[in-house]
Amino acid sequence: MRAAAVAAALLLAAPAQAGDERSSLDAPAPPTLPALAHPSLSNTFEITFAGITPMKGGARAYALLFHDEIEYPLISRVFYAGAAHDMAAGALPGVGHDFFFGAPELWLRGLWSSVIGLSSGGGFGVVLPAPRSLSTGAREVLDTVRVVRPWDAPYFTDRVITLRPWVDVRHLVGRFVLQLRQGIDIGIVARGLGKGERRVDYVGRTTGYLGFRLAEPIGLGIEAWEVYQISADLPDDRRAAFAVSPSVRLSLGRIEPALSLVIPISTPLRGDAASYFAARLNVGFEFEAGRPRPGAR
């Protein structure tokens, strides 16, 4: 029993004994979630290419999605402000093709972190309402394309304010990284209601990540998402959209490129497509523009 207790203590204390604050606090970010405790300005750009099987069958549809976000440490490793937006292009055989600009999201988040590897916190984001007038064909293209990033679906709504509170947890043990984000989207329609619409809509979001640092510059990992339509008028088998994403990430100083796949393991968002398969290139950049706390490295 004593030997087991000593071994457990050494395992949990390993990050702190290494004496490397950056290693224990500033772990590489998963492809979708942020690096929780990064000390300076960060920018992440992602491009996703997807093939989609429409719910009605027929020829495969294709989508190209762009995501860009920036986050600035108001207080290094403690308090952050960020912004993000999406763009999407899609082609649906027999219907047409189109290009869509997403509405911007702004957020603030706070964080507590320890050199033993545990970090936790939360944030609050707002997706600003943007007008969107689409033809029947363009709407069908958009509904098909957005299944690839269901957690970003609020970016492509028509004059809906989406409030996005969430909590974050991350734990580092040796070379393993475990990170979780749990949140809820509260969509408030800021226009006249269409047929079958609700004034307020609720969607639950969960993203989990398990990573392993194969070597100092190389990280392997897998992400999993659930986007759950809490208040939507849908059959139960279409409320939850699950997907997984294996990834490999390189840490090259201030640049961190990552390659990943996105594979659905249930009916995609709201059943708007039968299935899809996507590949993502994600590149994170770090700039010396933060405001470090006294004594921070």
N, C-alpha and C positions, 0 to 999 in steps of 0.2 A: 504493500500500500504506500509506504513512504517513497519507494522508487518511482511509482506511478505519479505521485503528487509532485515530485521534483521534476520529472519529465514534462508534465503538463505546465508547470511554472516556467520552465525553460522555453517551451514552445510559444507560450503567450508573450514572453518577455523578449523573444528574439529580435523583433523590429527595433525596440528601444535600445537593446544592447549594441546594436550595430552602430549606434551613434549617428545615423544618417537621417536627419529630419525630413529631407526631401523624399527619401525612399519610403518613409513610413507615412507621410502625409499626402504627398503629391503623386499618387499612383496613376498610371495611364488611364485615360477615360475609355469606357466602353464605346462602341460605335454610336449608340443612340443617347445614352445618359452622359451627363457632364463629368469631368474630373472634379470631384467635389471640392477639394481643397487647393486648387491651383493658385499660386501666389501672384500671378500677373495677368494682363489682358490676354484672352484667348479667343481665337476665331476658328470655327469648324465649318467646313464645306463638304457636302455630300452629294453625290450623283448616283441615282439608282436607275437601272434598266430592268424592265420587267416584261414578261410574256404572260398574258391573261386569257384564261378560257371563259368566255362570256356565259352567263347563266342560260341563255337561249341556245347555246351550242353554236356550231358553225366555225368560221375561221378564227384563229387566235388574234386577239388584240395586243397592242404593244403600248408601252408607256415609258416615258423618260421623266424622272422627277429630280428636282434640285432643291436642296435644303441648305440654308446658310444661317449661322447663328454666331453671336458675339457676346462675350460676358466679361465684365469689368469688375475687379475687386475694389469696392469702396473701402473696405478694410481687409487687408490680405488674409486669406484663409478664414474669414469670419462673415463678411457681408458682401453680397454681389448684386449687380444690376445686369440684366441681359435683354437681348432682343433676337428675334428670329423671323424668318419668312420662308415660304415655299413657292416654287413654280412647277408646273406640270404640263407635259405635252402628251397627247394620246391619239392613237389611230384605231378606230373600231370598224372593221370591214363591213360594208353594207350600210354604214351610218355616216362615217366621215372622220375627220381629224380636227383637233383644235388645240389651243394653247391657253393656259390659265395662270393668272397671278394669284397667289395666296395673300390673305390679309396678314398684317404684321402682328406678332405677339411680343409683349413687354412683360418683364417680371423682375421681382426682387426675391432674394432668398438669403437665409442666414444659416450658419453652420457652427457646430461645436465639434472639435476634433482633438484627438490625443495621439501622442507619439507611440502608444502601444498598438495603434492601427485602427481604433474605433472612431467613426465619425457619424454624426447624426444631425438632422436639421429639417428645415422645411422652407417652402416658398409659396408665392402667390403670383400668378400670371394672369394677364388679360389679353385675349385675342380681340383686337379692335374690329368693329363692324365695318364691312365694306360692301358697297352695292354690287350686285351681280345679276345681270339680265341675260339669260341664256335661251337659245332656241331649244326645241325638243331634242334635236340631234346632239347639240353641244352638251345638254344635261345628261344624256345617255352616255356620252363619252366620259364626262367628268365622274359620274357615278361608278363607271367601270374602273377608271384610273385610280381613284382615291382608295380603293381597297388595299393597295400596296403599302400605304402608310396610314393605317386606320387611326393611329394616335394623333395624326395631324389633320384629320377630317374637318375640325372647326375652322381651319384656315380657308376653306373653300365654301363656306356658307354665305347666304345672302342677307346682309344687315342683321347679323346675330352677334351680340356681345357674349363672349364665352369667358367665364371666370374659372380659373384653374388653380385651386389650392392643392398642395401635395406635401408629403413627408419623404425624407431621404434617410437611408441608413447604409453605411458601408463598413466592412470589417476586413482588415488585412491580417492574415496569419501565414507567416513564412512567405512563400511565393504565391499563395492563393489570395484572390480578391473576390469578395462577395458584396454585391451592391444591389439595392432595392429602392424603387420609387413607387409609392402608392398615392394616387390622386383621384380627384373627381372633377369632371367638366360640368359646369352649370351654364347652359346655353339659354340666353334670354333674347327672344325675337324682338327687334326694335323697328318693326314695320307692321303692316296689316297681316293678319294670319291667312295663310292659304288653306285649301281644303285638307282636313285631317291634321293640321299642324297644332302644336301646343305652344303656349306662350313661353313656358320654361321646360327645358329638357335636361335630363341627368344622364351622364355616361361615366362609368367607373374605368380607371386606367391603372394597370399594374405592369411594371417592367422590372425584370430580375436579370442579373448578370453574374455568371461565375467565370472567373478568369484564372489563368495560371501563367506565371512568368517563366517561360522555358529557359530564357537567359535574360540578362539585363536589357538588351534592346528588343527582345522578341516576346510577345504575349499572345497566348491562345485563349479563346473564350467562347462562351455561348450565351446569347441573350434569349429571353422568352417574354412574350407580351400577352396580356389579355385586355381587350377592350370590350366592356360589357354595357349594352344598351339598357339602362335601368328603367327608363320611363317610356321608351318607344313602344308603339303598338305593333309588336312583332311576335311571331311564334317563338316559343322558348328555344328551339333549336337554331334560331338565327340571332339571338341576343348576344352571344359571346363569340368574339373573333380571337383565335389563338394563333400565334406564329412563333417560330424559333429561328435563330440566326447564329450559326457558327462563324467565327471570325479569327483572323490573324492580324496582329498589329505590330508595327515597328516603331521603336522610339529612337529617333535620329536627332537628338538634341532638341531644338525648338520646333521640329516638324515630326508629326506622328501620323503616318499613313496607315490605313487599315483596309483590308478586303474582307467582305462577308457575303453570305447568301441569306436570303429570306425565304423561309419555307412555311406555308400555312399548314396547320394540323387540325383545322376545323373549317366550317363554312366561313368564307371571308366576310368582311364588313356588311352587315345587314342582308347578306345573301345577294349582293349586287353582282357577284361573279361566281362562277363555279369553282375556280381555283386559279392560282398564279404561281410564278416562280420568278425570283428577282435576285440580281447581283448588285452589290453596292461598293463604291469606292468612297471612302471617308478620309479626309485629311484635316488634321488639327494643327494649328499654328499657335505658338506662344510668343508674346512680345513683351519687352521690358517697358511696360506702361502702367504697372500696378502701383499701389501705395503700401509697401511692406510695413508691418508693424515693427516697432523697435525690437531689435534682436532677431527678427525673422531672417531666414536665409533664402 
